[in-house]
């Protein structure tokens, strides 16, 4: 088992990474035996996983709240339903929430935890690759509103994050590749060890070899944990974690969040951002080729030709990184280090997007 720490002071927490089932001892390590537990999950989680988790919790009062699978559940309506359930069960500040699922479950459970009684403890047990390497770490919690994704939320760290590669066995190919989109992001913004692992072991990653996945997840989280610990509330360096996200989020919004996964959109966004980095003179042709080679080695979609500037412009204008009317973008340099800048030629964006 690997253990990585994130956060500072009283909000510091451990991230445990296993390539086997989560043990009963580990599951109960962070729980108060006298507390009530509400497991928030979704309808897509295999019953055997849920039964295993519930049967291994020592607490007498364990309840389950199941959301419909999908992004629509990350809503104000779902938020109210979970809050009402906590109130009905008479949860107090000594009780716990457990987020057991993907990013949607983790985000809304964390937001509920941050607001109910002005804050109760919660544990993240992410079951998708995307949630394991990204959304479960860093304390970002949120729900969506009609005006956009993640516009209502809070920074609120979990008590701990418990990760098992075994949950990845049952992921669909699309869900798995969505997670790989966020994995490769870390290799593009500074993690040279991860970049080498992907280059050397792409076949094992595609085949979901658990010992390799454990290392990939560990390296991804090391990068994110280091960044979010330095910048817990996204006022500085944390912004580089948004590499590819401005364009990727615009693609998702244009598609109305249908028929494309988050990770697939981010991969296309990273290609666009990398090409922009080339046109702005930050990287050269051989660095762009390395970006495209890594994406191709994991058999990820790379054709963004159907998304032109006119289609994406309205959605980019609503990006959270707009400041004083100027869109801040994350680009990369020749050493594969990410950086945030508002200095770029708009003509180059139009050139990249056509």
Secondary structure, DSSP 8 states (H G I E B T S, - for coil): -EEEEES-GGG-EEEEEESS---HHHHHHTS-TTS-EEEEEETTS-HHHHHHHHHT---S-EEEEEE-SSGGGSSHHHHHHHHHHHHHTT--TT-EEEEEESHHHHHHHHHHHHHGGG--EEEEEE-SHHIIIIITSS-EEEEEETTEEEEEEEE---SEEEEEGGGGGG--HHHHHHHHHHHHHHHHTT-HHHHHHHHHHHHHHHTT-HHHHHHHHHHHHHHHHHHHHH-TTSSSGGGGGGTTHHHHHHHHHHTTT-SS-HHHHHHHHHHHHHHHHHHTTSS-HHHHHHHHHHHHHTT-----TT--HHHHHHHHTT-TTEETTEE-EEEE-TTS-EEEES---HHHHHHHH-
